[in-house]
Amino acid sequence: MPLAILPDGLRALHYAHRSGGRFNESGHPTKPDKDKVAALQWLTARMAPNTGVALHPGMRQSLWVDWSMRRPAVTVSHMPTTPATGQDRYYVADMRFMSATEQEALVASFSITALGTFLTVDRAEPRGAFRAFDIARREPSFLEEYWVSSSHALRRVAPNPYLSWELRDRFELSPNEPPTAAPVTFEDLRIAHNIAVSRGDAAAEQRWLQALLAGTDRRAQHVFGDGAELLGARLEQGSSYVYSVYFLAVGPTRANRSS
């Protein structure tokens, strides 16, 4: 009997390792939240003592959030609108789970430190500053893989001029000069292409697009009815599997044109 179930056991062991021991949560997506952990720990190290954190509902608070930040955190349904200190001084939201209106109101009202997709607010700071940091993946060392993170890549927070340009462009902030350093990561290449599009530089646009799509799987390439094009997909294998799909837009969507 043990020999009969051995193949299934080995497959289950591999699957459990890739999912961090969580299997498939009864068919629901698993969210390791490594980027959220990195963002909250980075923020905590820079927060004033005896202060708390308010969270946008899209942060999907769970018990590990308070433990990770080593201070009380509470989810609130309302957006901050005025300066504050004490327990209400800091506010954190995830742009992936915010409306465009909420994002714009937050940026217009406060100084913002963007950590990847997370917008963090210090309500005691004067309004107007905007800083952007990338939450980049890095492969764990042998000891880190054994003791710290055996199923997912680790994260590091670092300034990123390409992300800064993209977010400042999204919120129409000026000045917003493009980065002078050459793009390094796939995300840098994607944003470099978009910078070239915004500047009308057709040569640079094609150069960065070809660099971005090098090595992608383009068998599913497809042009949709509105002119948007599915260009290709890339699977990055490592401690974390990352699957990226690239689309080429022809302009604003109908919803954006009417708003």
N, C-alpha and C positions, 0 to 999 in steps of 0.2 A: 504493500500500500504506500509506504513512503516514497518508493521509487516511482510509482504511478503518478503521484501528485507533485513530484519534484519539478517538472517543467513549469507547471502553473505557479508553483511557489517561487521559482526564480523570476518569472515574469512579474509576479506581484511584488517581489522585493525590489526589482528595478523600478516599477511604477511608483511604489511608495517612496523610494529615494528621490525620484524626479519631482514628486509633488510635496516633498517635505513631510512625508508621513501622514498626509491629510487625505490621501486617495482622491475621490472626486466630490466629496461633500454632497452625496446623494444626487449627483448630476449637476450641482451648481458650480460656477467658476470658483476656484480657489484664489485668494488674494494674499500673497505673502507680505505685501506692504513694506518691502525693504526700502523703497524710496521714501515712504512716509516716516518710517523709523529714523532714517538718516536726517530728514528735514527737521523733525521735532527735536532730535538730540542736538543737532547743530544750533537750532534756535535756543534751546534750553541753556546751552553753555554761554549764551550771550545775553540772557535775560536778567533783569534786576532782581534782587532777592525780595522775598515776601510779595510776589505778584502771582497772578493766575492767568489762565488762558481760556478764552472763549473760542469755540469751534463752530464753523459753518456745518449745517446738517450733512453736507456732502462729504465731510471728513469721516463719517461713519464710525463714531467713537466706540471703542471697546475697552476692556479693562487694562490692556497693555499700554494704552496711551498715557494714562496717569502715571503708571510705573515708569515708562520710558522718560517722561518729562520730569519726574520727581517733584511734582507740584500738582495742585488741583486743576482739572480741566473740565469744562462744562459745555455741552452743546446748546446753542441758543438758536431760536428761529428767526430773530431779527438781525438786521445788518447794523454794525456800528455807524454812527453819524457824527459823533462829537469826540473831542479829546477825553482821555480818562487815564487814571493811575490805579494802583492797587490791583485788586482781583480782576478788573476789567481792562487792564492795560494792553494785553496782547490778544490778537485775533488771527486765526489761521483758517484759510479756505482752500479748497482744491478746485482749480479752474475746470477740471473735467466734469464736475458735478455742480457747476454754477451756470446761471443764465448770463448772456452777454451783458444785459442791463446791470446785473449784480456786480460783475467784474468791473465795468466802467465806473460805477458809482464808488466802488472801493478805491480804485486808482485815483479818481478825481478828488477824494476826500482826505486821503492820508499819504504818508510816505510808505513806500512798498519795498519789501525785500522779497523777490521771487526766488524760490528754491525749486527748480524744475517746474512742475505744474502747480506748485503751492504758492499762494499769495499770503505773506505774513505781514502783519501790521503792528507797529508800536505806536499806540495812540497818544503817547507822550511826546513824540517827535513832531517837528513842524511839517506841515503838508508839503508835498511836491517832489521829494527825492524818489528815485526808482533805481534799484540795484537788482541784478540778476545773477544767479549762481546755478550751475548745472549739477544734477545729481547723477554722476557717471558711475557706470559699473566697473568693477575691477575684480580680477580672479583672485580668490583666496590662496594664500600659501598652503603648504602641506599641513602645518599645524593649525592654521585657521580653518581649513576644510574639515579637520577632525573635531576641533573644539568649538568653533564659532558658527560656521555656516557650511554644511555639507551638501545642501540642496540648491543653493542660490548664490549668485555672485554678490560680493559685498559692494557697498556704495561709498563714494567719496564726494564731498561737496566742494566745488571749486568755481571761481569766476569763469564765465564763458561769454566772450564778446559776440559770438554769433547768436546765442540765445538772447542776450541783451538786445541786440538789434531787432530780432524777431518780435519780442514782446513790446519794445518801444514802438515798433511799427504798428503792431496790432492796436495799441492804445493811442496812436497818433501823437506820440510825445516827441518833442524836438528840443535840442538838436539830436540827430540820430545818424551819426556818421557810420558807414560800414566798417567792419574790422579790417585791419591792415595785414594781419597774420593769415597765412594760407590755411584753408580748412583741413582738419585732421580726421575727424570721425565722420561716419555716414550722416549723422544729423548736421554736422557742420557743412557737408557737401549739399545737403538738401536746402539749407538756409542760404548758402552761397548762390545756389541756382535762383532762389526767390529774390535775392538781392539784385542779381543781374536782370531778372524780369522787371523789377520795380524801376531800374535805371535805364531800361531799354537797351541793354548791352547784349545784342543777339549772339555775338561770338562767345562771350563768357557764359551766357545762358546754355548754349549747346555744350561747351567744354565741361561745365560742372554737371550737367545732366548725364552726359556720357560717363563721367567718372563715377557718379552716383549709381548708375545702372550696371556698371561693370560687375560681372559675377552674379547678377540676379537671374532668377528664373522668369523668362518672358513668354513662356508658352501660353499663359492665360491672357495675354494682351488683348484688350477689347476697347472699342470706342462706343460710348453710350449715346443715347438719342439726343442729349443736350450738348454733345461735343466733348464732354469729359472723357478722359482716356485712362484705363487701367494699364500701367506701364510694365509692372513686374513685381516680384516678391523676393524676399531674401530671408533665409533662415540662418541665424547665427547660433552656433553651438558652443557651449561652454558650461560653466557651473549653472548658468541660467540659459534656457532656450529663448531666443528673441526672434519673433516673426514679424517682419515689416512688409507692408504692402504700399506701393507707390502709385499715386494717381496724379494726372496732369489736368488741372482745372482750366476752363476757358474763361472764367471771370466769376463775379459774385453770383451766388445762388439767387433764385427768385425771391426768397425770404429776405435776403440781405438787400436786394434792390429796393424792396418796399419799406424797409425800416430806416 
